[in-house]
Amino acid sequence: MHAPLPMLRRQCPAAYALPPMHALPPLPTQAIVPWVLSCQHSNGGFGGSARNDPHMLYTLSAIQILALCGKLELVDEDRVANCE
């Protein structure tokens, strides 16, 4: 059973976006996924772009985007976990 939406909203403000998400067009994953992967640096972390330094928040966002696109299997867990 899932948590009631009001409870979820207290735990995660992003839950306010959940109700209208069913009305959105499908994500263009063929363009998004390669771009997100191009933002990963040699140390395993992700930057805001290929030219930005990697940062924990960018890395989290990249993983979340890949999960939303159904491409979480493309994340090299060991490389990300050992990012310095």
C-alpha positions as CSV (number, residue, x, y, z in Angstrom):
1,M,0.0,0.0,0.0
2,H,1.4,3.4,-0.9
3,A,1.6,6.4,1.5
4,P,-1.3,8.9,1.3
5,L,-0.4,11.9,-0.8
6,P,-0.5,14.4,2.1
7,M,1.9,12.3,4.1
8,L,4.2,12.0,1.0
9,R,4.1,15.7,0.5
10,R,5.3,16.3,4.0
11,Q,8.2,14.0,3.4
12,C,9.1,15.1,-0.1
13,P,8.1,18.5,-1.6
14,A,8.6,17.0,-5.0
15,A,5.5,15.0,-4.4
16,Y,3.5,18.1,-5.3
17,A,4.4,17.4,-8.9
18,L,3.2,13.8,-8.9
19,P,-0.6,14.3,-9.5
20,P,-0.2,16.1,-12.9
21,M,2.7,13.9,-14.1
22,H,0.3,11.4,-15.8
23,A,-0.7,14.2,-18.2
24,L,2.9,14.8,-19.4
25,P,4.1,13.5,-22.7
26,P,6.7,10.7,-22.6
27,L,10.3,11.7,-21.9
28,P,12.5,11.9,-25.0
29,T,14.9,9.4,-23.4
30,Q,16.9,9.0,-26.7
31,A,18.1,12.5,-26.2
32,I,18.2,12.8,-22.4
33,V,20.1,9.7,-21.5
34,P,23.2,10.2,-23.7
35,W,23.5,13.8,-22.5
36,V,23.2,12.8,-18.8
37,L,25.9,10.1,-19.3
38,S,28.1,12.7,-21.1
39,C,28.2,14.7,-17.8
40,Q,29.9,11.9,-15.9
41,H,33.6,12.5,-15.1
42,S,36.5,10.1,-14.9
43,N,36.2,10.1,-11.1
44,G,32.6,8.7,-11.3
45,G,30.7,11.8,-10.3
46,F,28.4,13.9,-12.5
47,G,28.6,17.6,-13.3
48,G,25.9,20.0,-14.4
49,S,27.3,19.6,-17.9
50,A,30.4,17.9,-19.4
51,R,32.3,21.1,-18.6
52,N,31.2,21.5,-15.0
53,D,33.1,19.9,-12.1
54,P,31.3,16.9,-10.6
55,H,29.3,17.5,-7.4
56,M,27.2,15.3,-5.2
57,L,24.0,17.1,-6.0
58,Y,24.6,16.8,-9.8
59,T,25.4,13.1,-9.3
60,L,22.1,12.6,-7.4
61,S,20.2,14.4,-10.0
62,A,21.8,12.4,-12.8
63,I,20.9,9.1,-11.1
64,Q,17.3,10.3,-10.5
65,I,17.0,11.3,-14.2
66,L,18.3,8.0,-15.3
67,A,15.9,6.2,-13.0
68,L,12.9,8.3,-14.3
69,C,14.0,7.3,-17.9
70,G,14.2,3.6,-16.9
71,K,17.9,3.5,-17.6
72,L,19.2,3.0,-14.1
73,E,21.2,-0.1,-15.2
74,L,23.5,2.3,-17.1
75,V,24.9,3.7,-13.8
76,D,28.2,2.1,-12.9
77,E,27.5,1.7,-9.2
78,D,31.1,1.0,-8.2
79,R,32.4,4.0,-10.1
80,V,29.8,6.4,-8.5
81,A,30.2,4.9,-5.0
82,N,34.0,5.4,-5.1
83,C,33.8,9.0,-6.4
84,E,36.3,11.3,-4.7
